[in-house]
Amino acid sequence: MDLDLTGRHALVCGASAGIGRAAAQALAALGADVTVLARRADALQAVVEALPRAAGQRHGLLVGDMARREALRADVGALAAASPVHILVNNSGGPPGGPALDAGEAAYLDAYGQHLLGNQALVQAVVPGMRAAGWGRIVNVVSTSVYEPIPGLGVSNAVRAAVAGWAKTLSRELGPAGITVNNVLPGYTDTARIEQILRDRSAASGRTREQVLADMLASVPVGRMARPEETGGVIAFLCSPAAAYVTGVSLPVDGGRMQSI
């Protein structure tokens, strides 16, 4: 199986922790030069220093914020002009929880901007280099709510579905150029995001964190949360030469929790 990414340049967003950091590590282990992007330079520097590094591999960092899309577009465009980006992993923290009905207009607009419009800005910045190479991989870290809306995450459910539709459309537009576009849908994963969800559900229900967690894990056939590196490995596979004929899919990494086929 051809998993070799030597000579490919990957840009991994949200890479200071969790799934983003795990994806960066997995891509570097397959030989890619990795640029990690997030808002905190100190955290990114620690990630870069810990990345696997073979002879000739070059890793770096880029500080950016999805809420400042024009600056992000310019900075990523400059990065891609200096070193074309062949792999883009779109990954950003989820919106706050709460019922869809209670969310204000600003909550929806902020989430739409951070996720869909942020992804769009990055894709527009890197696709010219992918076209020139005749090779590219775009992987969006989304949510299982693409298939099954998650109670208490009203804004996220709406925006994640929009990202999935956008990605499917892009996969058809970019396929002839040798560029694949896929979504990875993490289930319950041991990250800061799941801790936020546990706190929110505990506060809303009056139950303890441990009780809420037990109920969540009871719905997962494998009986545990995912480790970030398990999702990072799936992302890396989709970016590899072996996955060249996989595009336009939304792939759950959820321990079997989803009820749909």
N, C-alpha and C positions, 0 to 999 in steps of 0.2 A: 504494500500500500504506500502510495507516494504522499508523504506528509511534509516534505521538505520545503521550507519557506526561505531558504538562503537567498539573499539578494532582494527580498521583498521588504518594503517599508510599511509598517503598520502604525496607524494612529488610533489609540485607544482612549476613549473619553470616560470620564468618571473613574479614573484609574488610581486614585489615591487610596482606595479601600475596596473591600468586598469583591463583587463579581468583576468589576473593571480591572482591579489589580490582579486578580486571578487570571483573567484573559490575557493581560500583558505578559505575565509570567509564562503562560502556556505558549503564546506566540513566539516569545523569545527562545523558549526551549526547542521550538521547531526551526530556529535559525533566522527568524525575521529580525530586522532592525526595528526597534519599537520606540515611538514617541508617545509618552503618556501625557494626558491633558486633564486638568481639573483646576480648581480655584486656589489651592494652597501649594505654594512653591516648596515649602519645607517638607510636606508630606510626599509630594512628587519626587523630590530628590532622594528620599529614603527608598521609594519604590525603584527608581532607576538604579540605585546602588545595589539593590538586591536581585536585579534581573539576571537570568542566566546569560553568559557572555562567552561565546567562542571566539577564536581568532578572526578578526576582521569585522565582528559585529559592532554596531554603533547604536547606542540608545541615548535618548534625550527627553526633555520635558518641554511642555508649553503650558503656560498659565492662561486659562480662559474661563469665561462664564457664559452659559447659554442665555442668560438674560441680557447680555451685551452682544447681540448677534452681529452687528456690523463690524465691531472690533474683532470678534471671533473670526468672521469671514475673511477679514484682511490678514489676520495673523496666520490662519491656516493656509490661505492662498500663498502667502510668502513662504511658508514651510514647504508647501507642495512644489513651488517654483524652484526652490533650492534642492529638494530631494523628493521626487514624485511619490505620492502616497498610493500604494497598491491595495491596502487593506484599511477599511474604516470600521471601527466598532463604535456605534452610537449607543451611549449608555448615560443615563442621567437619573438622579433621585426622583422618586415618585412624589406626586402632590399630597398634601395633607388629606386625611380621611374625613369622612362625614357623609350624610345622605346627599344624594344628587339634588333633591328638592331644596335643601337649605343653602346650597352653595350660591354665592353671588356671581355676577357676571365677571368680575375681576378674577375670581378663582379659576374659572374656565379659560379666560383669555391668557392668564399667566401660564397655566399648564400647557395650553396649546402652543404658546410661544416657546416655552422651554423644550418641549418634546418635538412636536412636528416641525415647527419653523426652525428650531435649532438644528435638527437633523438635516433639513433642507439646505440650510446655509453651508453646512459642512460638506454635504454631497456635491453641491455646486462648486465648491472650492477644490475638491479632489478628483472629480470625474474626468476633467480634461487629461490629467496625467494617466489615469487608468485607460482611457481611450487610446492615448498615444502608445501605451504598452500593449494594448490588446488583451489586457488581463486585469481583473479587479474583483474584490470581495467587499461587500457591504453587509454587515450584520448588525441588526438593531436589537438591543435588549429591551423587551417589552414586558408582557405579563400574561398569565393564563386567562386574564379577564378578556382577552381578545375573543376567546371562545365561550367563556362562562363568567359573566360579570360577578364581581366579588362584593358581597354585602358590606356596606359601610365605606366603600371607596368610589363614591359616585362620580367625582370629577375624573379620577384616574380611569375608570371604566370607559368613560366617553372618549377621552383623549387617546387611550391605548388603541381603541378600535380605529380611530382616525389614522394613527401611525401604521397600523397593519394594512389598511386600504391603500395608503400612500406607497408602502413598500411593495405591495403586490403589483401596483401599477408601474413602479420603477423597474421591477424585475423584467417586465415585458418590454419596456423601452430600452433597457440597457443590455439585455441578453445578446443581441446581435454583435455587441462590441466586446464580448467575452467577459462581461461583468455580471456577477451573480449578486442577488439581493435576497437576504433571508432574515427571519426574525427568530430569536430564541426567547422562549416564554418561561422564565423561572417560576417554580413553585415556591413553597416556604423554604427560604434559604437563610442560613445563619449570618445575617448582616445587620447593620444598623437600621435598615428599613424595617426588618421584621420586629425589631425591638420597639420601633415607633408604633407599629400596628398593634403589638401586644399592649402597650401602654394605653393607646386610644380605646381599644376594646375593653380593657379592664376598667377604665374610667367610665365608659358608657354603660357597662353592665353591673358595676359594683362588685365584680368577682376579682379574685386575685390574678396576678400575671400567670402563676402556675396553673390555675384552673383553665384560663383561656388557652394557654399553650397546650394543655392536655387535650382539650377539645379539638384544637387545630390538628394535632398529630394523629388523633383518632381517625381523621378523614384521609390520612396518607397510608396507602397499603404497605409501604416499606417501613413505616413507623418512626420516621425521623425527619429532621430537616436536611436539606442538601448542604454540603460544604461548598463554599464559593468556587473552589478549584474543580469541582465536578461540572459546574456550569461553564467555567472557563475552558475546560477541555472540549466541550461540545462546540463552543464558539471557535476554538482553534481548528477543530476538524472542518467546520464549514468554510473556514478560510484557506484550507489546504488544497493542493492540486487534486486530491482524491475526491473532493466534493464538487468538482467542476460541473457536474450535471444536476446539481441540486440548486434550484432557485425558485423564488416565489413561495417558499414554505414558511409556516409558523410552527416551530418545533417546541413542544412542551418539554421541560426538564423538571418534572414535578413529582417524581416518585409514584406515579400512577393515580394522583389525587383527582384529576379531572374525570368526570363521568362520561363525557362525550367521546366518540371514536374519532 
